Amino acid sequence: MKKRFRDLIEYLEYDELIKVRMDLEKGGVQVARLIDSKIEQEIRKYNILCATCSQKLDLYSFNHFTLFFGPQDIQRRASFCALDCLEYFLKNLKELQQETNQQETSQQERGDVCTTTKPSQENL
């Protein structure tokens, strides 16, 4: 759920509201710095270089793509300048996954991998 500015004001304590009011009366330098800092943090969340060709991305353009992958708690992001870079990345990722699966399969066939199972209740 997105918060509105009004909701933010509701959460501030009285002394914080007074500080914000005084800052606004003086030109709002502190508030502007806080907002600029938060904007920079949000921009840094996304890679600013294409993950495939390392071209600098224009974050205000709609012509780039960002891919989120991995488990939710350690999710990764990769940004791309164009659709062909995204396709190239996905193709290589798919090939890497297939190679990993083949290596695991061949290790299991040779018996190199420990495949322990839970002991049955009869053996206990």
N, C-alpha and C positions, 0 to 999 in steps of 0.2 A: 504494500500500500504506500503510495507516494504521499509525502507530507507537504503541506502548503506553508507558505511563509507565515500565515496567520497562526497555524498550529505551532510553528517554531516559537513565535512570540509568547504563546500560552505557556510553554515550558520554561521560559526564562524566569529567574528569581527577580525580586524587586531591585536589588542592587545591580544586577546585570542589566536590567532595563534602563536604569539611570545611566550606567556607563555607556550603553549604546546610544542613548539620547544625547548625552554630552558629546560623544564622538561625532554624531550626525550634525550637531550644531557647529562643530569645528571643521566641518568639511567631510566628515566620514572617512578619514584616512585609514583608521584601524579596521573599520567594517570592509572597506574596499580591499585592504590587504588580505583579510580573512577570506573574502569571496574569491579573490584572485588565486590564493593558495589552494582553495578547494577545487577550483576549475583546473588548475595545473595538475593536481592529484588525479582528477578524473581523466584528464587527457593522457597522463602517464600510465593509466591502467591498460591502455591499448598500445600495442607496439606502434611506433611511428615510422618504422622501416618495413618494407615488404619482406616477408620471411623467405621468399624465393630469390628475388633479384636485388634486394637491399635498396630499392628506390625509396626516397623519402615520400611519405604519404601526406596528402592534404586531408586532415581530420574533419574539415568542414565540407568536404565533397562527398557526394553519394556514390562515387565511382570506385570505392574500395570495399573490401570484404574483410570481415574478422571471423575467424573460426575458433570456437571454444571447444576444448576436448579434454578428456581425462576425468577422473573421479571428482565429484562435486567439491570435496574439501581441499583438493590440490589441483584445481582446474587450471589448464594452460590456455593461453591465447596466442593466436598467430594472425597477423594482418597481411593483406595482399593488395597490391596496387591494381590488379586486373583479374578477370576471370581465368585467363590462361595461366597465371601464376598460381592461383588457387588449385586449378586442375592438375598442374604439374606437381604441386605439393601433395595432393591427395593420391595421385598415382604412385609417387615414391613411398608414401606412407603405407599404401596398400601392399606394395612389393616388399617392403621391410617386414610387415606383419606376416606375409606369406612365407618369407625366408625364416622368420622366427618359428612359425608353426612347423615348418619342415624340419628344422633342427631339433625341435622338441620331440617330434615324432620319431626321427631317426635315433635319438638318444634313448628313447623308451624301447625301441625295437632292439637296440644293442644291450640294453640293461644298464646303461650309464646313469640313469636317473633313479633316485630312490622313490619308489612308489609305495610307501607304507600305507597300510589300511588299519582301521580300528580293529583291535582284537575282538573276536566273537565272544559272546557271553559264555559259550561252552568251555572255552580255554581258561576262563578265570576261575 
